[in-house]
Amino acid sequence: MKKFIAAALALAVTAPLCGCNIMSIVESDIKQNSFSAVKKERDDLKKNYKGRGYACLKKAAEQDAYAAIDVAAKKLQSEEFEIESGSAFDNFGYILEFYKNDNPDVFWIRDDSPYSYVDNGDTVTIELEFKTTGDKLARQKVELDTKVRRIVSSAPKNGTDYEKELYINSYIVDNCKYDKEAAALHKQKKIRGNEQDVYGALVEGSAVCEGYARAFSLLCQKLNVECSLLEGYASEKNSDTGKTEREAHIWNCVKLDGKWYHTDVTWNDDTSGDFSDVYSRRYYFLNLTTEEITRDHEISPLYGKKLNNDGDFYNEFIPECNSDDYNYFKLNCPVLSSFDDVEAVTAALTTAASNGDVYFDFLIDKKLDFSQTKSQIAGSEGAEWIAEANSRNGDSNQLGDNCSLVGFEDRRLITFLLKYE
């Protein structure tokens, strides 16, 4: 490049009467060649994109911006790049979010101020802001890759997608702690570190909802389970104030045997305090229908639709979730339909006690009044079931009279906490 410019300068000296600004022509040619190389690189990349985030972008300029992000995000140092003004820049924040959703392993782009820009008129110069760069970023990438390979290697061999999902859900619940301090800082518009990404959830073992959901998404990708991220809001009671608050939230949808389900692994990690003994709480928000999840979750609109609120989110994909085939409790728990026929429940309770289980779940049929049925079980009925289980098990694993139960009316679920003599 330098030799070419030098030759052009020499030509300018020997031909002063040309009437052309040869230096400007050369600079224009260089710039055009550079633009052509960049465009070719982006176009080549676009042929291979399969993510739903990319698929929802219908305008060529937006697709080009996505490819530009991909090129820049793969560097160890942030670099400037140009995109078209107009739609690509107006929606750049969403395009960046869709890229991150398609690539949950890209954890190093800052969450609070992810990019800076200069408006040039027809184009906009963008620079992504990284949380860390250089050798430190390279080390963190290796750490994450090593951790993910280790997690994936312990997944059920030849397991079904459902079995893999159970494994992923339980791994995250058991190995990631919800970062309450970071969540409190978010209310002040402050982000502490990696709490919203997979590095925080899987390597540091601490995250908020976004980190949980991205970790779930990444592990599903690695285990070939079809999965998507869903953004919106959730209504949850504040344990300090007792008030129900509407907060921005992110969770997942997973596809099993051709049908989609909602799974919120963050809310499945509600296994402390009052629920510390209720192991099955980790499945409470696993594989729900849209009707079930929207009792306390609100789904933001599809990209290109009208936003519900200022500062709202867009989703690149919103599947219909209307099956309960893989709802954990409906798939695994006996159902009490009548006190005249309790064999399914007592047989399952007998097996649970024989195995030495610490809990036992069953469902109450919709035709029964939940509160009344729960009260009856807590009284004499449950005691009779325990006596029957003890009789069937003989001298092994005898249940004590200090067993207790917990009821969850919205799932029509009863959990026995089993204690032994």
MOGISUL-V887176 format. One record per backbone hydrogen bond with DSSP energy under -0.5 kcal/mol. CO is the residue of the C=O (numbers start at 1). NH is the residue of the N-H. E is the energy in kcal/mol with one decimal. If there is no record, write none. Layout:
BEGIN
[[CO;NH;E] [CO;NH;E]]
END
This chain:
BEGIN
[[1;5;-1.8] [2;6;-2.3] [3;7;-2.2] [4;8;-1.8] [5;9;-2.0] [6;10;-1.9] [7;11;-1.9] [8;12;-1.7] [9;13;-1.3] [10;14;-1.5] [11;15;-1.1] [15;18;-1.3] [20;22;-1.4] [21;25;-1.8] [22;26;-2.6] [23;27;-2.6] [24;28;-2.4] [25;29;-2.5] [26;30;-2.6] [27;31;-2.5] [28;32;-2.6] [29;33;-2.7] [30;34;-2.5] [31;35;-2.6] [32;36;-2.4] [33;37;-2.2] [34;38;-2.4] [35;39;-2.8] [36;40;-2.4] [37;41;-2.2] [38;42;-2.5] [39;43;-2.9] [40;44;-2.5] [41;45;-1.8] [42;46;-2.3] [43;47;-0.9] [45;48;-1.9] [46;49;-0.7] [51;55;-2.0] [52;56;-1.4] [54;57;-1.6] [56;58;-0.8] [59;63;-2.3] [60;64;-2.3] [61;65;-1.8] [62;66;-2.0] [63;67;-2.1] [64;68;-2.3] [65;69;-2.2] [66;70;-2.1] [67;71;-2.2] [68;72;-2.3] [69;73;-3.1] [70;74;-1.0] [71;74;-0.5] [72;75;-1.4] [76;134;-2.6] [79;128;-0.6] [81;126;-3.5] [83;124;-2.5] [85;88;-0.5] [86;90;-3.2] [87;91;-2.2] [89;92;-1.5] [91;95;-2.4] [92;96;-2.8] [93;97;-1.8] [94;98;-2.7] [95;99;-2.1] [96;100;-2.3] [97;101;-2.2] [98;102;-2.2] [99;103;-1.6] [103;106;-2.3] [104;198;-0.6] [105;107;-1.4] [108;131;-3.5] [114;129;-3.0] [116;127;-2.3] [118;120;-0.6] [118;125;-2.9] [120;122;-0.8] [122;85;-2.2] [123;120;-2.5] [123;121;-0.5] [124;83;-2.1] [124;126;-0.6] [125;118;-2.1] [126;81;-2.3] [127;116;-2.3] [128;130;-0.6] [129;110;-2.9] [133;136;-0.9] [133;137;-1.1] [134;138;-2.3] [135;139;-2.4] [136;140;-2.3] [137;141;-2.3] [138;142;-1.9] [139;143;-2.5] [140;144;-2.6] [141;145;-2.6] [142;146;-2.7] [143;147;-2.4] [144;148;-2.8] [145;149;-2.3] [146;150;-1.9] [147;151;-2.3] [148;152;-2.8] [149;153;-1.9] [150;154;-0.7] [151;154;-1.0] [152;155;-1.5] [156;159;-1.7] [160;164;-2.4] [161;165;-2.4] [162;166;-2.4] [163;167;-2.0] [164;168;-2.6] [165;169;-2.9] [166;170;-2.5] [167;171;-2.6] [168;172;-2.3] [169;173;-2.3] [170;174;-2.6] [171;175;-1.7] [172;176;-1.9] [177;207;-1.9] [178;180;-1.3] [179;183;-2.1] [180;184;-2.1] [181;185;-1.9] [182;186;-1.8] [183;187;-0.9] [184;187;-0.5] [185;188;-1.4] [185;190;-2.0] [186;189;-2.1] [194;197;-1.7] [194;200;-0.7] [195;208;-2.7] [195;211;-0.8] [197;201;-1.9] [198;202;-3.0] [198;203;-0.6] [199;203;-1.7] [199;204;-2.3] [200;205;-0.7] [200;206;-2.6] [205;177;-2.2] [207;179;-2.6] [208;211;-0.6] [208;212;-2.1] [209;213;-2.9] [210;214;-2.5] [211;215;-2.1] [212;216;-2.4] [213;217;-2.4] [214;218;-2.6] [215;219;-2.4] [216;220;-2.1] [217;221;-2.3] [218;222;-2.3] [219;223;-1.5] [220;225;-2.9] [221;224;-1.4] [224;226;-0.6] [226;255;-2.6] [228;253;-2.5] [230;251;-2.5] [231;300;-2.0] [232;249;-2.6] [233;298;-3.1] [234;236;-0.6] [234;247;-2.6] [236;245;-2.7] [237;239;-0.6] [238;242;-3.2] [243;238;-3.4] [243;245;-0.5] [245;236;-2.2] [245;247;-0.6] [247;234;-2.4] [249;232;-2.5] [251;230;-2.9] [252;263;-2.7] [253;228;-2.5] [254;256;-0.5] [254;261;-2.0] [256;259;-1.8] [259;256;-3.0] [260;323;-0.6] [261;254;-2.6] [262;287;-0.6] [262;288;-2.8] [263;252;-2.3] [263;265;-0.6] [264;268;-1.4] [265;269;-0.8] [266;269;-0.9] [268;270;-0.7] [269;271;-0.6] [272;275;-2.0] [273;276;-1.5] [275;278;-1.1] [277;279;-1.2] [278;281;-1.9] [279;282;-1.6] [280;283;-1.8] [281;284;-1.7] [283;286;-1.6] [285;264;-2.5] [285;287;-0.6] [286;328;-0.9] [288;262;-2.7] [289;293;-2.6] [290;294;-2.2] [292;295;-1.3] [293;296;-1.3] [293;297;-1.4] [296;235;-2.7] [298;233;-2.5] [301;315;-2.6] [302;305;-2.2] [309;312;-1.6] [315;303;-2.3] [319;321;-0.5] [320;260;-0.6] [320;322;-0.6] [321;290;-3.1] [324;327;-1.4] [327;331;-2.0] [328;332;-1.6] [329;333;-2.4] [334;363;-2.7] [335;337;-0.8] [336;365;-2.5] [338;341;-1.1] [341;338;-0.5] [342;346;-2.8] [343;347;-2.7] [344;348;-1.6] [345;349;-2.5] [346;350;-2.4] [347;351;-2.0] [348;352;-2.3] [349;353;-2.4] [350;354;-2.5] [351;355;-1.9] [352;357;-2.6] [353;356;-1.2] [358;418;-1.4] [360;416;-3.5] [361;334;-0.6] [362;414;-2.9] [363;336;-3.2] [363;365;-0.5] [365;368;-1.8] [369;373;-2.4] [370;374;-2.7] [371;375;-2.2] [372;376;-2.0] [373;377;-2.2] [374;378;-2.6] [375;379;-1.1] [376;381;-1.5] [376;382;-0.5] [377;382;-1.6] [379;383;-1.0] [380;384;-2.0] [381;385;-1.8] [382;386;-2.1] [383;387;-2.2] [384;388;-2.2] [385;389;-2.5] [386;390;-2.5] [387;391;-2.1] [388;392;-2.1] [389;393;-1.8] [390;394;-0.8] [391;394;-0.5] [393;396;-1.8] [398;421;-2.7] [400;403;-0.9] [404;417;-3.3] [406;415;-2.9] [408;411;-1.1] [408;412;-0.8] [408;413;-2.3] [409;412;-0.6] [412;364;-2.5] [413;408;-3.0] [414;362;-2.0] [414;416;-0.5] [415;406;-2.3] [415;417;-0.5] [416;360;-1.9] [416;418;-0.8] [417;404;-1.6] [419;400;-2.9]]
END
